[in-house]
Amino acid sequence: VHPRDLTCGWIKVNPKYVPSPNIQEVVIGALEDQKKHFGYNVRFDYPRREGIQKLPDAFEAKIKNLELNTNLSRVNIRKKVAYFDGGKIEEKFRFLVSTVPLRELILEIIEDVPGKVKNAALKLKYTSVLSLNLGIKREEMDHGHWVYFPEKEYLFYRVGFPKKFSDEMCPPGTSSVYVEIAYKPGEITPEKERELIARAKKDLIKAGILRTEREILVEHRERIAYAYVIYDRNRDRNLEIIQDYLRKKNIYSVGRYGGWKYSTMEEAILEGKEVAEKLASSAL
Ligand SMILES: Cc1cc2nc3c(=O)[nH]c(=O)nc-3n(C[C@H](O)[C@H](O)[C@H](O)COP(=O)(O)OP(=O)(O)OC[C@H]3O[C@@H](n4cnc5c(N)ncnc54)[C@H](O)[C@@H]3O)c2cc1C
């Protein structure tokens, strides 16, 4: 996507994403270390132990009738039936709340979607991310919480250090690093993935983060097919066509990928609460 086709629509989700310093603050920031805290994540909470998984676990402990590892495969809108795991489970619904990536919901799951709505979904653009997590044989990696790499010479766009979030993220004598590599959807094969990872490790050494590859104790990789929604000039119009169609069918497509937006965990939780309250009041 050419930069001229991009918009700043993502700022509307949360105006705090982009700090708006006044002119004095810009000058101070350019000349000395800026002491005023800007941005939405200067302060954040993180579980002391077991990483961010603690957060969904805490919700799970309080939810009844939860079916995990169950794949929504088909929705018949006319009959208002959702089919899971290829039809093994059928669920009749009055309202459906979905966090399935919107493109997939429209193009692969809901049956008999009108052509206009399908066309709108085909135009939704996004990027994928290969997430590489490395366990490192070194007590400290002192590079802050996370670092962005906008330079072309580095393959990754961001590298982060979970031990900065909590000392208990790694066993004594070790630390870890997560590396995020963006790629175009569909443009990955096992061979390409191996190449990307080999290059990422070299770039970590070039950036002074890794001393040698022998420091790596364990390695975990994960492909995130839907990672970032692209706000191009067509996004708002196409999203409105799709959401308007879904609303009329009592389907609430929400969350970062269901709502096709740039947002964080906090917004996903608040949106879930909002839609639950709305449905609870309309069911009365
Ligand atoms: C690289 C990266 C880094 C990020 N870092 C941060 C961060 O530091 N802080 C932060 O707050 N946010 C961060 N985010 C954003 C955060 O991950 C999202 O905002 C949040 O996970 C959105 O929650 P969600 O429930 O909308 O979507 P998801 O977390 O994607 O949940 C959607 C769920 O739907 C399930 N699903 C999909 N299809 C089907 C199907 N057919 N049937 C059944 N289930 C299905 C998926 O398996 C998934 O569990 C990051 C995102 C990325 C990609």
The ligand as a Gaussian input file, in Angstrom:
#p B3LYP/6-31G(d) Opt

LIG

0 1
 C        2.331000      -8.168000      17.337000
 C        1.265000      -7.633000      18.250000
 C        1.615000      -7.043000      19.458000
 C        0.634000      -6.551000      20.310000
 N        0.995000      -5.979000      21.505000
 C        0.055000      -5.525000      22.349000
 C        0.403000      -4.964000      23.609000
 O        1.574000      -4.873000      23.961000
 N       -0.594000      -4.520000      24.419000
 C       -1.919000      -4.611000      24.058000
 O       -2.792000      -4.206000      24.838000
 N       -2.274000      -5.142000      22.876000
 C       -1.327000      -5.599000      22.018000
 N       -1.694000      -6.144000      20.809000
 C       -3.106000      -6.129000      20.450000
 C       -3.896000      -7.213000      21.153000
 O       -3.319000      -8.468000      20.865000
 C       -5.328000      -7.150000      20.633000
 O       -5.848000      -5.849000      20.787000
 C       -6.257000      -8.108000      21.364000
 O       -5.743000      -9.416000      21.381000
 C       -7.593000      -8.090000      20.650000
 O       -8.470000      -8.979000      21.269000
 P       -9.636000      -9.630000      20.419000
 O      -10.394000     -10.489000      21.357000
 O      -10.344000      -8.570000      19.667000
 O       -8.891000     -10.509000      19.308000
 P       -7.995000     -11.804000      19.515000
 O       -7.143000     -11.695000      20.727000
 O       -7.349000     -12.059000      18.188000
 O       -9.073000     -12.918000      19.808000
 C       -9.896000     -13.407000      18.786000
 C      -10.147000     -14.858000      19.079000
 O      -11.026000     -15.376000      18.092000
 C      -10.582000     -16.680000      17.796000
 N      -11.073000     -17.101000      16.475000
 C      -10.700000     -16.658000      15.249000
 N      -11.356000     -17.329000      14.289000
 C      -12.174000     -18.223000      14.928000
 C      -13.127000     -19.195000      14.490000
 N      -13.404000     -19.390000      13.195000
 N      -13.780000     -19.935000      15.438000
 C      -13.541000     -19.752000      16.765000
 N      -12.667000     -18.824000      17.237000
 C      -11.996000     -18.080000      16.324000
 C       -9.067000     -16.584000      17.814000
 O       -8.485000     -17.860000      17.981000
 C       -8.854000     -15.692000      19.016000
 O       -8.736000     -16.429000      20.203000
 C       -0.735000      -6.645000      19.939000
 C       -1.085000      -7.247000      18.728000
 C       -0.095000      -7.738000      17.891000
 C       -0.492000      -8.389000      16.592000

